[in-house]
């Protein structure tokens, strides 16, 4: 749906872009980086027997990534630790 001409034209009329610009790798740099990390930490080391198992793994990983995973940009703290330290 998001790639159809009808959808793209509707978004253009609202000055919104559905997909990144052709040949501009910087449009998706953050999400591409996230997916690379997700694949290396979650998918390459195992296989899944069902879509439900894969979905559960992704949901669990998102909680880990957003709340517990250590980030060098946050001075070696998890997002929750950094937020707690910042707010105290």
C-alpha positions in Angstrom: 0.0 0.0 0.0 2.6 2.6 1.0 4.4 2.2 -2.3 1.3 2.6 -4.6 0.9 5.7 -6.7 -2.4 6.6 -5.1 -0.8 6.5 -1.6 2.3 8.5 -2.7 0.1 11.1 -4.4 -2.1 11.5 -1.4 0.9 12.1 0.8 2.5 14.5 -1.6 -0.7 16.6 -1.4 -0.1 16.8 2.4 3.6 17.5 2.0 4.5 14.2 3.6 6.9 11.6 2.2 6.2 7.9 2.7 9.6 6.4 1.8 13.1 7.8 1.8 14.3 9.7 -1.2 16.0 7.7 -3.9 19.7 7.4 -3.4 19.8 9.1 0.0 21.1 6.7 2.6 20.9 9.3 5.4 17.1 9.3 5.3 17.0 5.9 7.0 20.3 5.8 8.8 18.9 5.5 12.3 16.5 2.7 11.6 19.0 0.9 9.4 21.4 0.9 12.3 18.8 -0.4 14.6 17.8 -3.2 12.3 21.5 -4.2 11.9 21.8 -4.4 15.7 18.6 -6.3 16.0 19.6 -8.9 13.4 23.1 -9.4 14.9 21.9 -9.6 18.5 18.7 -11.5 17.9 18.3 -13.3 14.6 21.7 -14.5 13.4 22.3 -16.7 16.4 19.0 -18.6 16.3 16.1 -19.8 14.2 12.4 -19.6 14.9 9.7 -22.2 14.5 6.7 -19.9 14.1 5.8 -16.3 13.4 4.3 -16.1 16.9 7.7 -17.1 18.4 9.5 -14.5 16.2 7.0 -11.8 17.2 7.4 -12.6 20.9 11.2 -12.4 20.5 11.0 -9.0 18.7 8.7 -7.6 21.4 11.0 -8.9 24.2 14.0 -7.4 22.4 12.3 -4.0 22.0 11.9 -3.8 25.7 15.5 -4.8 26.3 16.8 -2.4 23.6 14.7 0.6 24.9 15.1 0.0 28.6 18.0 -2.2 29.5 20.6 -2.3 26.7 23.8 -0.4 27.6 24.4 2.6 25.3 27.8 4.2 24.9 26.1 7.4 23.9 24.5 7.4 27.4 27.8 7.2 29.2 27.6 3.4 29.4 24.2 3.4 31.1 20.9 1.8 30.0 18.2 4.3 28.9 16.3 3.7 32.2 19.5 4.2 34.3 20.4 7.4 32.4 16.9 8.8 32.7 16.9 8.1 36.5 20.3 9.7 36.9 19.3 12.7 34.8 16.0 13.3 36.8 17.6 12.9 40.3 
